Structure formats: C-alpha cells, structure tokens
Amino acid sequence: MFQEKIDLANENMIVTPWVVSGEIDYDKLIQQFGTEPITEALLERIKKHTGDLHLQLRRRIFFSHRDLNWILDMYEKGERFYLYTGRGPSGGVHIGHVVPWLFTKYLQDKFGAKLYFQLTDDEKFFITPEMSKEKALSLSYENALDVIAVGFDPKKTKLISDMKNAKVMYNIAIDVAKHVTASTAKAVFGFTDSSNIGIIFFPSMQAAPCFVESVFEKKNVPCLIPAAIDQDPYWRIARDVAPKLGYYKPAQIHSRFLPGLGKGGKMSSSMPETCIFTVDSPKVAEKKIMNAFTGGRSTVEEQRKLGADPSICTVYDYERLMFESDDEKLIELERLCKTGQILCGECKQILAERVKEFLIEHQKRREKAKDLVESYFLQS
Ligand code: TRP
C-alpha cells in the first residue's frame, strides 16, 4: 500500500504515518521533509519565555520544527497560539505515548496555551480490518482517561473524538478536502487504488483541528502542533491548504520516535512485552523492566572489565526520555555504565522503582478522570 513512499526513503529507513522502520537518520529526515533543526539560538529564544528548558528540548527529543520562530514572533506581539496534538486510539496507552504529552503539558503551562487533543477513532476504524466502530469509540474514551491523567489544565483543554464530534470536524474537513487532489494524497501518503475511500478522506479530518480555534473564535489563531515527525505528511497538506482557506499555516515541533524495551524499534502495542501500559500493575511493569534489552555484557566479569553500552540500552533510554531530569546525574549514570561500575540489574531496579511510582500516581489520576471524561470532550 505504501510502496511509493517507501521508495522515496533510503532502503532501510521507512517513515510514514503508518510505518516507521529501519535505522532512522534524523538529519536526513530534516532534509527529506524540508523541516528546520532546533538550534541553540532557538532554544535560547524559547528559554526567554519559559525560564527553563524541558528535558525533551535539552536532549533534542524534540529536534525539528516548522515556523516555531513565527509562533514566537506572534506570541511576543501578544498573539497567543494554541496547541494541537492527538492520538490514534488503536489500543491501550503505554509510557512511550505519554512522553510527548508531558512535553505538551510543559508548553501549555509555560505559554498558557489552550490545547485541542484529537482522538482519531475514524482513522483506526478505516485502517484496522478487525476494528469495529464501537470498539474505536470506546478506545477513544479509554485513552482519554490517560490524556486527562497527564494533568492538562482542565479549563484550557478540549478533547476531540472524530466520531463523537463528527459535526464540527466534518465541517472543517470538507473545506480542506475540496483543495486536496487524489494525486496529492497518493503522493504524500502512498495511497493506492485499493485503499478504502475513508482513509483517503481522513487526512482532511486530521487537518481540521489545525483550524478549529480560528473557526470557533471567528478570527485567525496561530496553531502549534507537537508530534512525532512521522505525522508531518498531514501538516504538509494542512499547510498547503491553509492560505487557500484564509487561515495561518499550522506550525510544528517534531519529536524523534521513542524506543521500546525490546531490541531496536519503538515501543509497540503489538509487542506487549516491550511496552509498559499505563494500566499495568506495578508488579507487571517491574517484570517487563527486569527483562528489558540493555547494552550489557554477557558476564559480570566482562562488564566490570569492559563496561557496557548505554547508547543501545532501553533502560538508559527511559531515564533519558522521562525519568532522570537531572542532566548531571544522567551523565554520571552514563559514565558508571561505560566504566563497568554499575551493572544492568542495578539500573533496572532503579528504573523499575521510578516507573512503579509513576504508575501508581498516574493510575490514581486516571481513576478520578472517569467522572470527568465527558466534560473534557468538545460538546458539539
Ligand atoms: N494520526 C495520529 C496517530 O495515529 C493521531 C493524531 C491525530 C495526531 N492528530 C494528531 C498525532 C496531531 C499528533 C498530532 O497516532
């Protein structure tokens, strides 16, 4: 189905909204997608407003952007932007999904920004043969609990389910769809004649929230989208259409893909042993971490003598992405690892404790969210 797209990339790097595989070269992605790298100068500029830099910025988990300088220009002139991000509810939420949401919360807190969070139940219904509409919609509600549990400002956050909020979304989507030809959609997403027509229309549904605040406010409002870079094709379409509809082009800040606990690849719900679900019991999570892939040696003696390799270690990755916020401590951990002064078992134990603590708190907030979930969704 996505052959055209695959041929554009180099043999071992495939990046589309539905397929990410092979060795990812992020500099090459910036070039191929025509985005801008996040530079030191841009970080300094962000810091002027935020006071501090989120670890995902300091560590370049968010590494690329489109029009972020413009968003800041507007902000400095007093024109506030809103945030838009989302998730395709294909199953349970795992810790890898939560990572960019934590960053989105930081942006919301620091810039006082409104957030629209889209749950694309329609997309999952179209692309997953065994997914029923009922299941897709119920997953939107399930996943919404996790979004709420992250702690977004209830006064400034709205969830959108494409199925539940179909009226609002559809009416913006048709404006978009009118300006996107089948050949553009094919070229950008790799659709073929055997793709169902629902998924061919779907990119206009994902573009709709780029303009939703402008529609509600009846004036142009700048939009910033934090998302993994595989979602960029959608924003290319949205940016192309925006001026034709009289809207601002949505700006983006792109993240890398997040690794799973298994060797290589990202955390994948289809391999449950490689991801920690937000509803996993602390015990189950601990067990998964104790079985995680690390950069360790095969014997203790060897590791003491030669050290291990944090660059391929999934346990180290999760410290870097989420759990160790102190840069100096992270560097120290890396040193201890490379010099064989800390063993994988110890690192796993430290991470397991942190993950367990996170899960207990998250699950409490998730439970409370059950009473609130309806009020977070758009009411139209
Ligand atoms: N298509 C995305 C997915 O399958 C979900 C999504 C919708 C999204 N809108 C978004 C992701 C905006 C990031 C930003 O996960």
Boltz pocket constraint, residues with backbone or C-beta under 6 A from the ligand:
constraints:
  - pocket:
      binder: B
      contacts: [[A, 17], [A, 84], [A, 85], [A, 86], [A, 87], [A, 88], [A, 89], [A, 118], [A, 119], [A, 120], [A, 123], [A, 206], [A, 225], [A, 226], [A, 227], [A, 228], [A, 231]]
      max_distance: 6.0
